[in-house]
Amino acid sequence: MLKNNRKNYHHGDLKTALVDAGLSELEEKGLESVSLRSIAARVGVSHTAPKNHFDGLRGLLTAIAAVGFERHAQEMSSGVEHLPPGKERLKAACNGYVRFALSNPELFKLMFSSTLCDASDPELKKAAWNSYGILRGVAHGLDWDKADAPGSPWRTEWMLWSMVHGYAMLLIEGQIRRNDDGTPLFEMDGLLPDFAYREAELEKMPPPFEGRGSVEI
């Protein structure tokens, strides 16, 4: 393992090697035990070497979180791509959201930590937005009791996001019981209300929310 990582380093790929090592450290040791020194040692370089690519541990964790969001998006979209807009896409995306969280609990917690990550980092922002965009897509057009309230497109997005993310975190933190094999007792689609969709709205997407001042509440 160290031999391969050293080879990557000599070919100028130390940055990728450090991110990969950080992902493995997260999985094996947990978020609280990850350090810049342990990640560098895993790659086979000195603890000062990461400074050539990252601004300390926070910079490296930010890059790891960006990869997490990329994988998160892949997991959600894998069950959505070949489905028409509507309920089936909603179920597939939400189940993918929770499935990723339970398979990568330490990475998932890191991804949403504004303390451990630099939320202003362009690569992290791009990856996080692409991930959120999948959730936006399945939220658009939901017919519920606040679908016509002021700011309704964003109300709908945040309602759905709160439900799916909250469920994922409760499962990760052990606040909700799981099956013996670690899977949730109920898939996310088994908890969602039986939303209908407004067919006429499925072909157009509202603009992204850009601040409180852009919505009349």
C-alpha positions as CSV (number, residue, x, y, z in Angstrom):
1,M,0.0,0.0,0.0
2,L,2.7,2.4,1.0
3,K,4.8,1.5,-2.1
4,N,1.9,2.3,-4.4
5,N,1.3,5.6,-2.6
6,R,4.9,6.6,-2.9
7,K,4.8,5.9,-6.6
8,N,1.8,8.2,-6.9
9,Y,3.7,10.8,-5.0
10,H,6.7,10.6,-7.4
11,H,4.3,11.1,-10.3
12,G,2.9,14.3,-8.8
13,D,-0.3,12.7,-7.5
14,L,0.3,13.2,-3.8
15,K,-2.9,15.3,-3.5
16,T,-5.1,12.4,-4.7
17,A,-3.2,9.9,-2.5
18,L,-3.8,12.1,0.6
19,V,-7.5,12.4,-0.1
20,D,-7.8,8.6,-0.7
21,A,-5.8,7.9,2.5
22,G,-8.1,10.4,4.4
23,L,-11.2,8.6,3.2
24,S,-9.7,5.3,4.5
25,E,-8.7,6.8,7.8
26,L,-12.3,8.1,8.3
27,E,-13.8,4.7,7.6
28,E,-11.4,2.9,9.9
29,K,-10.8,5.3,12.8
30,G,-13.7,7.7,12.8
31,L,-13.8,11.5,12.3
32,E,-12.5,12.3,15.8
33,S,-9.3,10.3,15.3
34,V,-8.2,11.6,11.9
35,S,-5.1,13.7,11.9
36,L,-2.8,15.2,9.2
37,R,0.1,13.2,10.6
38,S,-1.8,9.8,10.5
39,I,-3.0,10.5,6.9
40,A,0.6,11.4,5.8
41,A,2.0,8.3,7.5
42,R,-0.6,6.2,5.7
43,V,0.6,7.5,2.3
44,G,4.3,7.1,3.3
45,V,5.3,10.8,3.3
46,S,6.4,13.2,6.1
47,H,3.8,15.0,8.1
48,T,4.9,18.3,6.4
49,A,4.3,17.1,2.9
50,P,0.6,17.7,2.8
51,K,1.3,21.5,3.2
52,N,2.3,21.6,-0.5
53,H,-1.4,20.9,-1.4
54,F,-3.6,21.7,1.6
55,D,-3.8,24.5,4.2
56,G,-3.5,22.2,7.2
57,L,-6.0,19.5,8.2
58,R,-9.0,21.6,7.5
59,G,-8.0,22.0,3.9
60,L,-7.5,18.3,3.5
61,L,-10.8,17.5,5.2
62,T,-12.5,20.0,2.9
63,A,-11.1,18.2,-0.2
64,I,-12.3,14.8,1.3
65,A,-15.8,16.3,1.9
66,A,-15.9,17.4,-1.7
67,V,-15.3,13.8,-2.8
68,G,-18.0,12.7,-0.4
69,F,-20.5,15.0,-2.0
70,E,-19.5,13.7,-5.5
71,R,-20.2,10.1,-4.3
72,H,-23.3,11.2,-2.6
73,A,-24.6,12.6,-5.8
74,Q,-23.7,9.4,-7.6
75,E,-25.6,7.3,-5.1
76,M,-28.7,9.3,-5.4
77,S,-28.6,9.6,-9.2
78,S,-27.9,5.9,-9.7
79,G,-31.5,5.1,-9.0
80,V,-33.0,8.1,-10.7
81,E,-31.4,8.5,-14.1
82,H,-33.7,6.2,-16.1
83,L,-37.0,7.0,-14.3
84,P,-39.5,9.6,-15.4
85,P,-40.2,12.6,-13.1
86,G,-42.6,11.8,-10.3
87,K,-42.9,9.5,-7.3
88,E,-40.5,6.8,-8.4
89,R,-37.7,9.3,-8.8
90,L,-38.5,10.8,-5.4
91,K,-38.3,7.4,-3.7
92,A,-35.1,6.4,-5.5
93,A,-33.3,9.6,-4.7
94,C,-34.3,9.7,-1.0
95,N,-33.4,6.0,-0.5
96,G,-30.1,6.7,-2.1
97,Y,-29.5,9.7,0.2
98,V,-30.0,7.6,3.3
99,R,-28.2,4.6,1.9
100,F,-25.1,6.6,1.3
101,A,-25.2,8.1,4.8
102,L,-25.5,4.7,6.5
103,S,-22.7,3.3,4.4
104,N,-20.4,6.3,5.0
105,P,-21.4,7.7,8.4
106,E,-18.1,9.4,9.3
107,L,-17.7,10.9,5.8
108,F,-21.4,12.0,5.8
109,K,-20.9,13.9,9.1
110,L,-17.8,15.5,7.8
111,M,-19.6,16.7,4.7
112,F,-22.0,18.8,6.7
113,S,-19.5,20.2,9.2
114,S,-18.9,23.9,8.8
115,T,-16.4,23.7,11.6
116,L,-14.2,21.0,10.1
117,C,-14.6,22.1,6.5
118,D,-14.2,25.4,4.7
119,A,-17.7,26.0,3.3
120,S,-16.4,28.7,1.0
121,D,-14.1,26.4,-0.9
122,P,-15.1,26.5,-4.6
123,E,-14.7,22.7,-5.2
124,L,-16.7,21.8,-2.1
125,K,-19.4,24.3,-3.0
126,K,-19.7,22.9,-6.5
127,A,-19.8,19.3,-5.3
128,A,-22.3,20.1,-2.6
129,W,-24.5,22.0,-5.0
130,N,-24.5,19.2,-7.5
131,S,-25.6,16.8,-4.8
132,Y,-28.3,19.1,-3.6
133,G,-29.4,19.6,-7.2
134,I,-30.7,16.0,-7.4
135,L,-32.8,16.6,-4.3
136,R,-34.1,19.8,-5.8
137,G,-35.1,17.9,-8.9
138,V,-37.3,15.4,-7.1
139,A,-38.8,18.1,-4.8
140,H,-39.9,20.2,-7.7
141,G,-43.6,19.9,-8.5
142,L,-44.6,18.2,-5.2
143,D,-48.2,18.9,-4.3
144,W,-48.7,19.5,-0.6
145,D,-50.5,21.9,1.7
146,K,-47.8,24.7,1.3
147,A,-47.3,24.3,-2.4
148,D,-48.9,27.7,-3.1
149,A,-47.5,29.5,0.0
150,P,-45.0,32.4,-0.6
151,G,-41.6,31.0,-1.4
152,S,-43.1,27.6,-2.1
153,P,-40.4,26.1,-4.3
154,W,-37.8,26.6,-1.6
155,R,-40.3,25.6,1.2
156,T,-40.8,22.3,-0.6
157,E,-37.0,21.7,-1.1
158,W,-36.3,22.4,2.5
159,M,-39.2,20.4,3.8
160,L,-38.0,17.3,1.8
161,W,-34.3,17.9,2.7
162,S,-35.1,18.2,6.4
163,M,-37.0,15.0,6.4
164,V,-34.4,12.9,4.5
165,H,-31.4,14.4,6.2
166,G,-32.9,14.3,9.6
167,Y,-33.8,10.6,9.2
168,A,-30.3,9.8,8.0
169,M,-28.7,11.6,11.0
170,L,-31.0,9.9,13.6
171,L,-30.1,6.5,12.2
172,I,-26.4,7.3,12.2
173,E,-26.5,8.5,15.8
174,G,-28.5,5.5,16.9
175,Q,-31.6,7.5,17.9
176,I,-33.7,5.2,15.7
177,R,-33.5,1.5,15.9
178,R,-32.2,-0.5,12.9
179,N,-32.4,-4.1,11.8
180,D,-29.8,-6.5,13.1
181,D,-27.9,-6.1,9.8
182,G,-27.7,-2.4,10.2
183,T,-30.3,-1.5,7.6
184,P,-33.1,0.8,8.6
185,L,-36.4,-0.7,9.7
186,F,-38.1,1.4,7.0
187,E,-36.7,2.7,3.8
188,M,-37.1,6.5,3.4
189,D,-39.9,6.1,0.9
190,G,-41.8,4.1,3.6
191,L,-41.8,7.3,5.8
192,L,-42.6,9.9,3.2
193,P,-46.2,11.1,2.8
194,D,-47.9,10.0,-0.4
195,F,-47.1,13.1,-2.3
196,A,-48.8,13.8,-5.5
197,Y,-47.1,15.8,-8.3
198,R,-48.3,18.7,-10.3
199,E,-47.6,17.4,-13.8
200,A,-47.7,20.8,-15.4
201,E,-44.8,22.0,-13.2
202,L,-42.5,19.0,-13.8
203,E,-40.9,20.5,-17.0
204,K,-39.7,23.7,-15.4
205,M,-37.3,24.2,-12.5
206,P,-37.5,27.3,-10.2
207,P,-34.3,29.3,-9.8
208,P,-32.1,28.4,-6.8
209,F,-32.6,30.3,-3.6
210,E,-30.1,33.1,-3.4
211,G,-30.8,34.7,0.0
212,R,-33.7,35.6,2.3
213,G,-34.3,38.8,0.4
214,S,-35.3,37.0,-2.8
215,V,-38.4,35.4,-1.2
216,E,-41.4,37.1,0.2
217,I,-42.4,35.3,3.4
